[in-house]
Amino acid sequence: MVNDAPQEEPEGMKKQWHYNVSTKGTGLNPNILYEKYDITEGGYGRNKNEYNLTLTNESRDAIQNFTNVTSVKRQYEKGGIYADYIFPHDKNFKWNVDNFGPITVPAAGETVSITTENLSIYKDIIERYENNKLEVVAGEIYINDKVATTYTFAMDYFWMMGDNRHNSADSRFWGFVPENHIVGKALFVWMSWDKNAKGLKKIRWNRLFSSVK
């Protein structure tokens, strides 16, 4: 959600999630999963009747129609559950991979109120990216040896998210990207490699040197 509205997904984007797939006891053919439906991530769950698979909406719908599949359920973490591996790694923010935010992406010249409760969101920006001395003494925040209740950002920042939503180490895990960390722009695909194929089929020839939009 961006500005309280669902984010429009780019054309051709195939968002993926982790799913728990249960069967009647007969297994899923890995060759069919890969060759027909391009399902390459995952494997057995707790027993041979269950699988943990990474699926697009299209591959999920296809698997649901398998005669030996009894259920396909997306893995989902409920809201209000704190995950310590999720940014800003602070129990004041009970966020997880499926329910995160709301959070405001900082922009150059924008001023925010800072408290000891929300400082974990902005600490890296103030201290590491914008090179200020930051301390908390007796419950008060000091920036460059002066008591601070607000902070004005010097740079623009960016929020990064992957389309493989349950298998992307993106900004939900490590936070904002400062503008001076962006060093270039991707123009074309130089090499595309399919680790599950064999021989020359490992190279995705149709993607080589295709432009990046």
GILIN-V718868 format. One record per backbone hydrogen bond with DSSP energy under -1.0 kcal/mol. NH is the residue of the N-H (numbers start at 0). CO is the residue of the C=O. E is the energy in kcal/mol with one decimal. If there is no record, write none. Layout:
NH,CO,E / NH,CO,E
This chain:
1,4,-3.1 / 4,1,-1.4 / 12,9,-1.9 / 15,162,-2.5 / 16,54,-2.1 / 18,52,-2.9 / 19,72,-3.3 / 20,50,-3.0 / 21,70,-2.4 / 22,48,-2.6 / 23,67,-2.3 / 32,28,-2.3 / 33,29,-2.1 / 34,30,-3.1 / 35,31,-1.9 / 36,31,-1.0 / 37,33,-1.4 / 38,32,-2.7 / 42,51,-1.9 / 44,49,-2.9 / 49,46,-1.7 / 50,20,-2.7 / 51,42,-3.1 / 52,18,-2.2 / 53,40,-2.0 / 54,16,-2.6 / 59,55,-2.3 / 60,56,-2.2 / 61,57,-1.8 / 62,58,-2.3 / 63,59,-2.0 / 64,61,-1.1 / 65,62,-1.9 / 68,65,-1.3 / 69,21,-2.5 / 70,21,-1.4 / 72,19,-2.6 / 74,17,-2.7 / 82,94,-1.7 / 85,82,-1.8 / 86,171,-2.6 / 88,85,-2.8 / 92,89,-2.2 / 94,92,-2.1 / 95,98,-2.4 / 108,152,-3.1 / 109,106,-2.2 / 111,150,-2.5 / 113,148,-2.5 / 118,114,-1.3 / 120,117,-1.6 / 122,118,-1.7 / 125,121,-2.6 / 126,122,-2.8 / 127,123,-1.5 / 128,123,-2.4 / 129,124,-1.8 / 131,125,-1.7 / 134,141,-2.4 / 136,139,-2.7 / 139,136,-2.1 / 141,134,-3.3 / 142,145,-2.8 / 143,132,-3.1 / 145,142,-1.1 / 147,140,-3.0 / 150,111,-2.2 / 152,109,-2.4 / 156,105,-1.7 / 157,176,-2.1 / 164,162,-2.1 / 166,163,-2.4 / 169,167,-1.8 / 170,159,-2.3 / 172,169,-2.4 / 173,169,-1.4 / 174,170,-2.1 / 176,157,-2.5 / 178,155,-2.1 / 180,177,-2.2 / 181,178,-1.4 / 188,209,-2.7 / 193,201,-3.7 / 196,193,-1.3 / 200,197,-1.6 / 201,198,-1.7 / 202,199,-1.4 / 203,191,-2.6 / 204,202,-1.6 / 206,203,-1.8 / 208,188,-3.7 / 209,206,-1.9 / 211,186,-2.4
